Amino acid sequence: MPTVLITGLTGFIALHMADRFLSEGYNVRGTVRSKEKGEHVLWLPAFRQAAADGRLQYCVVEDVITGDYTRAMKGVDVVLHAASPVNMSNDQTWEEIRDPAVNGTMAVHLAAAKESSVKHVVHLSSFASMCNWLETMEEQDGRVYDETSWNPITENEAARLPDTLSKERLIALGGMIGGIRYCASKKFSELAALEISRRPEVNCKLTVLCPPTVLGPTLDTITPPAQQGWSVGTFVALLAGKQAPVPPAALLNYVDVRDLAQAAIRAVERGVDGRLGVAAGHYDHQLIADRMRTLFPHLGERIPLGHLGEYPSIKGPKNTLNSAKASELLGLSYRPFDETVRGAVESISSMERM
Ligand code: NDP
């Protein structure tokens, strides 16, 4: 059986990647930052059987940059790099997000290049590395991004934020310095991955996946809702009560996490080399709230009313990630939005029952 190494196995997306590769007959090894985190994954209901069968294992690599990947990479056929901070807080400095994202990518991709058994590397990048986050959604209205698009921010600009922006621009962007830094970290880590893959001594295929917001159920049904990461947190925040405000959506393109995992496995099966945008369509928080209310009428008191039926993703200015290339090369189809909402809410409900 082939083996895939997934970095950052504890993550929302990484767990779905593990689930998908296991169901396609792969053995899965994942890097985690501590033994406790590794045991946590093996104990998740979705993975107990695979762990008991020895098909899912973890390797502790405490530091994504300086860690030793020799044991983790040994005999691995595919490497999927997913470990990276997903943090949009303004309190985080550029170095705090850049270093694990960019230097971590270099460490993982160089280690993969050294291990002769590795034939394919999948790098989890983002729409963040394609889109121009220094423009407002109004300025981007109607713009379509694809695999030829790059976030134009330079390292120097990212490092000097917020000083590189005028006061007016900062206000127009809602002061989202942390979000801009995160997006820059995704761009420069993707560039690092591409640079390594082009070195003459590197012999494996590289697929770069660029998803926008990734939504859907979590397989980590043990961690309490309030401690879940960014993607599941979107749904948790929308269970704040009928009178709570519906937060404005800063991002309007999405893909279901299970469809993204399908893209990864197909890219490996089909030996796809290159960069792929993977998006199902548009969403916004009001749309999520309204679909939740319809799909789960008994949760009505917990779901903000907001402005019923007024969807910024339909009526408002928006950009679009065109993922025609992924659809064509990978033969992808995307599940309906209701399935994404249903899965996310059901996984939160099962955490609440535990
Ligand atoms: P999660 O926050 O759920 O998982 C992040 C993973 O990275 C965890 O395993 C975490 O480990 C690890 N990690 C975070 N910071 C560090 C660090 N400094 N050193 C080592 N490991 C670290 O994120 P997602 O699953 O949502 O995202 C996974 C990848 O997908 C990221 O690269 C992200 O940029 C990308 N992506 C995500 C999108 C989304 O909407 N969620 C959209 C587009 C791309 P630990 O558990 O120990 O903290």
Residues whose N, C-alpha, C, O or C-beta is under 5 A from the ligand:
A	BS01	NDP	G8 L9 T10 G11 F12 I13 A14 R33 V64 A82 A83 S84 P85 V86 P100 L124 S125 S126 P211 P212 T213 V214 G229 S231
